[in-house]
Amino acid sequence: MTGARIGTRARLPAGNSKTVQGLTGLRNLGNTCFMNSILQCLSNTRELRDYCLQSQYLRDLNNTSRMHTALMSEFAKLLQLLWTSPPNDAVSPSEFKTQIQRYAPRFVGYNQQDAQEFLRFLLDGLHSEVNRVLVRPRASADNLDHLPDEEKGRQMWRRYQEREDSRIGDLFVGQLKSSLTCSECGYCSTAFDPFWDLSLPIPKKGYGEVTLMDCLRLFTKEDVLDGDEKPTCCRCKARTRCTKKFSIQKFPKILVLHLKRFSEARIRTSKLTTFVNFPLRDLDLREFAAQSCNHAVYNLYAVSNHSGTTMGGHYTAYCRSPVSGEWHTFNDSRVTPMSSSHVRGSDAYLLFYELASPSSRM
């Protein structure tokens, strides 16, 4: 019954009788909702979808051996299935699961896993199979500390890309700047690191909600390193009290924000159910930029949700179709239309934002 309704409700506006594609569910193979949730978020990532649907990935595959390209091939095949099957259908991701298990044995079996860890392993695996760099240069020993920060960041990015350069990275990788200032001599040392997502702490407020900006401000807030945490100042040549601060040097096309709902303890005991209020459009991140930047505005297009507790939880996804612009709930096999007013909730765990094109803001 519900299947038929989904198929009819999810049509394009009147005047176009073509049914919207990409509204196909994924069968749960036994606790694989974490995987299904992430796969649907990636399936609705416009440029990644096109890369797979238009078979552009084929020319990037490192065809040194069949085994080393199986994950990308199965991922692309699955996305093609999701975008060519009837909307009220559900497809099985079992072939894909076989390949991700080969790449990352931690996903063998049918235990509930963490969606963010899964996303990291998956993107890393896809990236390595379509990395344009086949022979990595030897690591450069040149010290860049004499350069101005902006130039140092640029050189560090160039070095990274000499080794890691793929369509996957083009979309998801940004660059984070961390600044360490010695409280004794005032010397500031900087480091520039690539990131695939940002893990944001959730401020502990007595009650009520916090905003995504609160989380970002807490992530980029100056931190004092003292006691056991004291680093060695390269000018004082001694361990000194320092302040550390993060900022974003390079904004990625796709920004994945991970809300740290689970306690860091090895055995997860607690989950924060704080409501984090996040914008669906026009998330302006310029205040977190390391240098003056005139464009860092993002729009939300997917959310991976975790409901329940650490002991027994369930993952779903909310995604905005890159074709129709309509939001849908993806709950394993079931795909249902939803209102954008229901996208925000206290189960939101991973937020997928895409950089808005500057022209669309004019």
Secondary structure, DSSP 8 states (H G I E B T S, - for coil): -HHHHHHHHTB-STT---B-SS--EE--SSS-HHHHHHHHHHHT-HHHHHHHHTTGGGGT--TT-GGGGHHHHHHHHHHHHHTTS-TT-EE--HHHHHHHHHH-GGG-SS----HHHHHHHHHHHHHHHS-S-SS---------TTS-HHHHHHHHHHHHHHH---HHHHHH-EEEEEEEEETTT--EEEEEEEES-EEE-----SSS-EEHHHHHHHHHS-EEE-GGG--EETTTTEE--EEEEEEEEE--SEEEEEE--B-SSSS---B----EE--SS-EE-GGGBSS--S--EEEEEEEEEEEE-SSSEEEEEEEE-TTT--EEEEETTEEEE--GGGS--TTEEEEEEEE--HHHH-
